[in-house]
Amino acid sequence: MAVQKNLRIPITLTSLALLAACASDPVYSAFNREAGALLDTGNFGNATMNNTQIMNGEKRYTYDLSQRFASEVMTTVNFAFNSAVLDSGARDTLREQAHWIRQFPEIRFRVYGHTDAVGSEGYNKRLGLNRAHAVVNFLASQGISKDRLEAVVSFGETQPLIVTEGRERRNRRTVTEVSGFVGSHPTVLEGKYAEIIYREYINSAVPRTTLEGITGTDFQSSQ
């Protein structure tokens, strides 16, 4: 009897292993599932989940816009040594920023000014702030209200991209970032979210072609 019991244990384990293998087999799983189960690959409901997260504050709309802004336009402009004057390249970049910013009148932006490590800390903070103001003034000249732009923070030389004590153009920069909603739009979801979607939908529409070609009247025969 003891031998028979010992034999039953390996047989039972083997059966369980076969069942587990069948369950992991996609053909076996598809045959034994209810109809339509394979249509859901795990992404069903993501749109509803995203809307729910935004509405309850779990996923901030401003954060998503900030990520989009950084991916679609250059957020940084650079300056000559000891200067807050915008060169032609900086102005071209800021025109692109202004075009993007005009699409979202509900959003505020903040401009951070930076310098390299040459000079005193106090002087560099003032220089960084002057650079931020230069960017804000240029964006304002492109039709962006100054109520939506801030140039109140200057990191001076404290946040270099390239760690060096000498002159470094990449450290002499300003960075434009999304900072939040303007006062009249504390939340986009108060009747404004659909307007933004509709506005972008209209702007993305392709105009009708002006090309001329064969029409139905060209096939009419005269008798």
Order of alpha helices (4+ residues) and beta strands (2+ residues): alpha-alpha-alpha-alpha-beta-alpha-beta-alpha-beta-beta-alpha
